[in-house]
Amino acid sequence: MAYIIENANVLKESGLKQLSLLIKDERIHSIRPSFKKFSYMRLNAESYVMTPSHIIYCPEIPVDTSFPNMKQFFIDTFIVRGCTMFLTNTTIEKEHLLKKSLQQIKRNLLNSPIDFTIGVRISPSLLTPNFIRKCKKEKIPAIFVEIDSKSRLDLIPWGWIREAMFPYNSPLIPIFLDERERQRKSAQMRWTSIMNMEKIPSIEHELKAKEPISRTNLSKMGIYPKRLGIHQGGEVSYNFYLKADDMMEIEESKLFQEYLERLVVAVHRGKVIKAGANVFFRPGFGEHVIVDKPSFFYME
């Protein structure tokens, strides 16, 4: 079915922009200021702020619990907050366990109502050219590296790692284990210095659990523009927030954190998953998103 979302206040980096969207076959077929000559069914969205769906980082999914508990977790953590996809990870202790661990986490997420993609979490000792090549083969979009001290970073053969990463270039993402603020800051400064000096595809800071991933970082992982975005050819996944005067130049992250009560509609690949107080839970509707090319804008 084709229809038009007209007068939509679409949130862009420069603020709100009023646009109309022609939806066909669950894709955004076209975006224009208006579609006056078309006779499709119309949805007037002038009372709302329209944003892309949120994609959040969620390293821990309670897979070893009952289905009712799992369902409630997905509703509370994702659906009522307008999230239609998440990034999680699986911890790899030994190189030969990579494939087995990935298969297990995919089985654990078979009932996910929203889309997901999977990264790996490793210690620095596992960060080797051979392991990187295996991650490329499995199309892992994000490699989380545990860092217990900055001195460990100087023992890694970064030149060989960079060569092994090409051309898939999954970004390396730090997880700083030391809870002491001074040591964490020192390790992060060393991490940033090495990543820049060695030209390693990476993310500078830790990702915050259960918070939206920035568009810049989603681009590095290749998730954007494949997912997340209101653009021609994109999937029909979006949120409607009740419009208010203080939302003219608001950021997406602030909407997620401070305006939950204004989220009235969430749509995931053309299906409504939240409408007012009503939540629609579809077990198994979520897809495992395979990223064809991480670091999409890395060379730009």
C-alpha positions in Angstrom: 0.0 0.0 0.0 1.2 3.5 -0.9 0.5 6.5 1.3 1.9 10.0 2.0 3.1 11.4 5.3 2.6 15.1 4.7 3.8 18.2 6.6 6.3 16.1 8.7 8.6 18.1 10.9 11.7 16.0 10.2 14.5 16.4 12.6 17.8 17.2 10.8 21.1 18.3 12.1 20.3 21.9 11.3 16.9 21.7 13.1 13.4 20.8 12.0 12.5 20.8 8.3 8.9 20.3 7.0 8.8 17.7 4.4 6.4 15.2 2.8 7.3 11.5 2.3 5.8 9.1 -0.2 5.8 5.5 1.2 5.7 2.5 -1.2 6.3 -1.1 -0.4 7.5 -0.3 3.1 10.3 2.0 1.7 10.6 5.7 1.6 10.0 6.1 -2.2 10.5 9.9 -2.4 10.8 13.0 -0.2 9.6 16.4 -1.3 8.2 19.6 0.1 4.8 18.4 -1.0 2.9 15.9 -3.2 -0.1 18.0 -4.3 -0.9 16.1 -7.4 -1.0 12.6 -5.8 -4.2 10.9 -4.8 -2.8 8.5 -2.2 -4.1 8.3 1.4 -2.5 11.0 3.5 -1.3 11.2 7.1 -1.0 14.8 8.3 2.1 14.9 10.7 2.3 18.6 11.4 1.6 18.1 15.1 4.7 15.9 15.5 8.4 15.8 15.3 9.5 13.0 13.1 12.9 11.3 13.8 14.7 8.2 12.7 14.3 5.2 15.1 17.0 4.9 17.8 19.7 2.3 17.6 21.2 1.6 21.0 24.2 -0.4 22.4 23.0 -3.2 24.7 25.9 -5.5 25.7 23.8 -7.6 28.0 20.6 -9.3 26.9 18.9 -11.6 29.5 18.7 -14.7 27.4 18.7 -17.1 30.3 15.4 -16.0 31.7 11.7 -16.8 31.1 9.9 -15.7 28.0 7.7 -13.2 30.0 10.8 -11.6 31.5 12.5 -11.4 28.2 9.4 -9.9 26.6 9.2 -7.2 29.4 12.9 -6.5 28.9 12.5 -5.8 25.2 9.4 -3.7 25.8 11.0 -1.5 28.6 14.5 -1.2 27.1 13.6 -0.8 23.4 10.1 -0.7 22.2 8.6 2.0 24.5 11.7 4.1 23.8 11.4 4.0 20.0 14.4 1.7 19.4 14.1 -0.7 16.5 17.6 -2.1 16.5 20.4 -2.7 18.9 24.1 -3.6 18.9 25.2 -6.3 21.3 28.4 -8.3 21.7 29.6 -11.7 22.6 32.8 -12.3 24.7 35.4 -14.4 22.9 37.8 -16.2 25.2 39.7 -18.2 22.5 40.1 -17.6 18.8 38.6 -21.0 17.7 35.4 -20.3 19.7 34.4 -17.3 17.5 32.1 -19.1 15.1 30.5 -21.2 17.9 29.9 -18.1 20.1 28.3 -16.2 17.2 26.0 -19.1 16.4 24.9 -19.3 20.0 24.0 -15.6 20.4 22.1 -15.7 17.1 20.0 -18.6 18.5 19.5 -16.7 21.7 18.0 -13.8 19.8 15.7 -15.7 17.5 12.7 -14.3 19.3 13.9 -10.7 19.2 11.1 -8.4 18.1 13.5 -5.8 16.8 16.6 -5.9 14.6 20.1 -6.5 15.9 23.7 -6.8 14.9 26.6 -8.5 16.8 30.1 -7.4 17.8 32.7 -9.3 19.7 34.5 -8.5 22.9 38.1 -9.6 23.4 41.2 -9.1 25.5 44.2 -7.5 23.9 46.0 -10.8 23.7 43.4 -12.0 21.2 43.8 -8.9 19.0 46.0 -10.6 16.3 46.0 -10.4 12.5 44.6 -14.0 12.3 41.7 -13.2 14.6 40.9 -10.0 12.7 40.8 -12.0 9.4 38.3 -14.4 11.0 36.2 -11.4 12.1 36.2 -10.2 8.5 35.0 -13.5 7.3 32.2 -13.5 9.7 31.4 -9.9 8.9 31.7 -8.6 12.5 30.9 -4.8 12.4 32.5 -3.9 15.8 35.4 -5.3 17.8 35.4 -4.3 21.5 38.8 -4.4 23.1 39.2 -4.7 26.9 42.0 -2.3 28.1 43.3 -2.8 31.6 46.3 -0.5 31.3 47.8 1.7 28.7 51.1 -0.2 28.7 49.3 -3.2 27.1 48.5 -1.1 24.1 52.1 -0.7 23.3 52.6 -4.4 22.9 50.1 -4.9 20.0 51.5 -5.0 16.5 49.3 -2.2 15.2 50.7 -2.1 11.7 49.9 -5.8 11.1 46.4 -5.3 12.6 45.7 -2.4 10.2 46.7 -4.5 7.2 44.6 -7.4 8.4 41.6 -5.2 8.9 41.6 -3.9 5.3 39.2 -3.6 3.4 36.4 -4.6 5.8 37.7 -2.2 8.5 35.5 -3.1 11.5 36.2 -0.3 14.0 38.0 -1.1 17.3 36.0 0.1 20.3 37.6 0.5 23.8 36.3 -0.9 27.0 38.4 0.5 29.9 38.5 -1.9 32.8 40.3 0.3 35.4 37.7 2.1 37.5 40.2 4.7 38.7 39.5 8.0 36.9 43.1 9.0 36.4 44.2 5.6 35.0 41.1 5.5 32.7 41.8 8.9 31.3 45.5 8.1 30.7 44.5 4.8 28.9 42.0 6.7 26.8 44.6 9.3 25.8 47.0 6.6 24.8 44.3 4.7 22.9 43.4 7.9 20.9 47.0 8.7 20.2 47.7 5.2 18.8 44.5 5.0 16.8 45.3 8.3 15.1 49.0 7.7 14.6 48.5 4.2 13.2 45.3 5.2 11.2 43.3 2.4 12.7 39.5 2.4 12.1 38.2 3.0 15.6 35.9 4.8 18.1 37.6 7.1 20.5 35.3 6.6 23.6 33.5 3.8 25.2 29.9 3.2 24.0 27.4 3.9 26.8 25.1 0.9 27.5 21.4 1.4 26.7 21.9 4.7 25.0 21.7 5.7 21.4 24.8 5.3 19.2 25.7 8.5 17.4 25.3 8.7 13.7 29.1 9.2 13.3 29.8 5.9 15.1 27.0 4.1 13.3 28.7 5.2 10.1 32.0 3.7 11.2 30.3 0.4 11.8 28.4 0.6 8.5 25.0 0.5 10.2 24.3 4.0 8.8 23.1 4.7 6.1 22.0 1.0 5.8 19.8 1.6 8.9 18.8 4.7 10.8 17.8 7.6 8.6 14.9 9.3 6.9 16.0 9.4 3.3 14.9 8.3 -0.1 15.2 4.5 -0.4 15.4 4.1 3.3 13.3 1.7 5.4 10.1 2.9 7.0 11.3 3.1 10.6 10.6 6.3 12.5 9.3 7.9 15.7 6.6 10.6 16.2 7.1 12.9 19.2 4.4 15.4 20.1 5.8 18.8 19.0 6.6 21.5 21.5 8.1 25.0 21.3 11.4 23.9 22.9 12.0 21.2 20.2 12.9 23.4 17.3 16.6 22.7 17.5 16.8 19.6 19.7 19.2 16.7 19.3 18.0 13.1 18.8 19.9 12.0 21.9 18.1 14.6 24.1 14.7 13.4 22.7 15.6 9.9 23.8 16.8 10.9 27.3 14.3 13.7 28.2 11.2 13.5 26.1 10.1 9.9 26.5 6.6 11.0 27.5 6.2 12.8 24.2 6.9 9.7 22.1 3.5 8.7 20.8 4.2 6.5 17.7 7.1 4.2 16.8 7.3 2.3 13.5 9.7 -0.5 12.7 10.0 -1.5 9.0 6.5 -0.3 8.3 4.9 -2.0 11.4 3.7 0.1 14.3 5.3 -1.2 17.5 4.1 1.6 19.8 0.9 3.7 19.5 0.2 5.8 22.6 0.1 3.4 25.6 -0.3 0.4 23.3 2.8 -1.8 22.6 2.9 -4.4 19.8 5.3 -7.2 20.6 6.1 -9.5 17.6 8.5 -12.2 18.7 10.9 -13.2 15.9 10.2 -10.1 13.7 13.7 -8.8 14.3 16.4 -9.5 11.8 20.1 -10.1 12.2 21.5 -7.2 10.2 24.6 -8.1 8.2 26.9 -5.2 7.6 28.6 -5.3 4.2 30.9 -2.5 4.7 31.9 -1.0 8.1 33.8 2.3 8.3 31.5 3.7 5.6 32.9 7.2 5.9 36.3 6.3 7.3 38.3 7.5 4.3 36.2 10.7 3.8 
